[in-house]
Amino acid sequence: MNAVEQNRVIIAAALIAVLGLASISRSAVYQDEIALYTDIVAKSPNKARPHNNLGENLKKAGRIAEAQLHLERSLAIQPDYPDALNNLATVYANIGRKNDAIVLLQQCLALAPGHAQARFNLAIQLYEHGMVAEAEREYQLLIMTAPQSKEAAFAIKMLQLIQSR
């Protein structure tokens, strides 16, 4: 092997070592979605999507108060973000702020009428408020706008239940 080839091998080995160390140091960040989105929020604190994604994952982990903070921050940055409106509505419903949840879900659907999860969540909230006719209408809209969704399958069962009473 001549000197040029040896230099190439040394450079390649050094590059592999540096990239390997970088990969190892990043693996802690990618251990779970909360850690990942916490890192992204730290690096991009003024972007709505990372706050929404972190809030959604915190909510799934049962860390509701933290989820609420990030979802509210997401909407402070981008008030017309349908996913954040839907996610914050589910947090509000979880902590007993049912009327606020309904308002947020209606805002979400005004912005994104085809948002199946928001329509599903709105129908549930309306039904729980005793607004059965309104819930039924939302379930029917859900079936029409997103017939292949898992939410639509549940909506069909709910409509059958409502109509059998």
SULRA-V672965 format. One record per pair of residues at least 24 apart in sequence whose ideal C-beta (glycine too) atoms are under 10 Angstrom apart, sorted by the first residue. I is the first residue (numbers start at 1). J is the second residue. Records with the same first field share a line. If there is no record, write none. Layout:
# SULRA-V672965
I: J + J
This chain:
# SULRA-V672965
32: 57 + 61
33: 57 + 58 + 60 + 61
34: 58 + 60 + 61 + 63 + 66
37: 70
38: 66 + 70
41: 70 + 73 + 74
45: 73 + 77
46: 73 + 76 + 77
47: 74 + 77 + 78
48: 73 + 74 + 75 + 76 + 77 + 78 + 79 + 80 + 81 + 83 + 84
49: 74 + 77 + 78 + 81 + 83 + 84
50: 74 + 77
51: 75 + 76 + 77 + 78 + 81 + 84
52: 77 + 78 + 81 + 82 + 83 + 84 + 85 + 86 + 87 + 88
53: 83 + 84 + 87
55: 83 + 84 + 87 + 88 + 91
56: 83 + 84 + 86 + 87 + 88 + 90 + 91
58: 87 + 91
59: 87 + 88 + 90 + 91 + 94
62: 94
64: 90 + 91 + 92 + 94 + 95
65: 91 + 95
67: 91 + 94
68: 92 + 94 + 95 + 97
71: 104
75: 104 + 107
79: 107 + 111
80: 107 + 108 + 110 + 111 + 112
81: 108 + 111 + 112
82: 107 + 108 + 109 + 110 + 111 + 112 + 113 + 114 + 115 + 117 + 118
83: 108 + 112 + 115 + 117 + 118
84: 108
85: 109 + 110 + 111 + 112 + 115 + 118
86: 112 + 115 + 116 + 117 + 118 + 119 + 120 + 121 + 122
87: 117 + 118 + 121
89: 117 + 118 + 121 + 122 + 125
90: 117 + 118 + 121 + 124 + 125
92: 125
93: 121 + 124 + 125 + 128
98: 125 + 126 + 128 + 129
99: 125 + 129
101: 125 + 128 + 129
102: 126 + 128 + 129 + 131 + 134
105: 138
109: 138 + 141 + 145
113: 141 + 145
114: 141 + 142 + 145 + 146 + 149
115: 142 + 145 + 146
116: 141 + 142 + 143 + 145 + 146 + 147 + 148 + 149 + 150 + 151 + 152 + 155
117: 142 + 146 + 149 + 150 + 151
118: 142 + 151
119: 143 + 145 + 146 + 149 + 151 + 152 + 155
120: 146 + 149 + 150 + 151 + 152 + 154 + 155 + 158
121: 151
123: 151 + 154 + 155 + 158 + 159
124: 151 + 154 + 155 + 158
127: 158 + 161 + 162
132: 162 + 165
133: 162
135: 159 + 162
136: 162 + 163
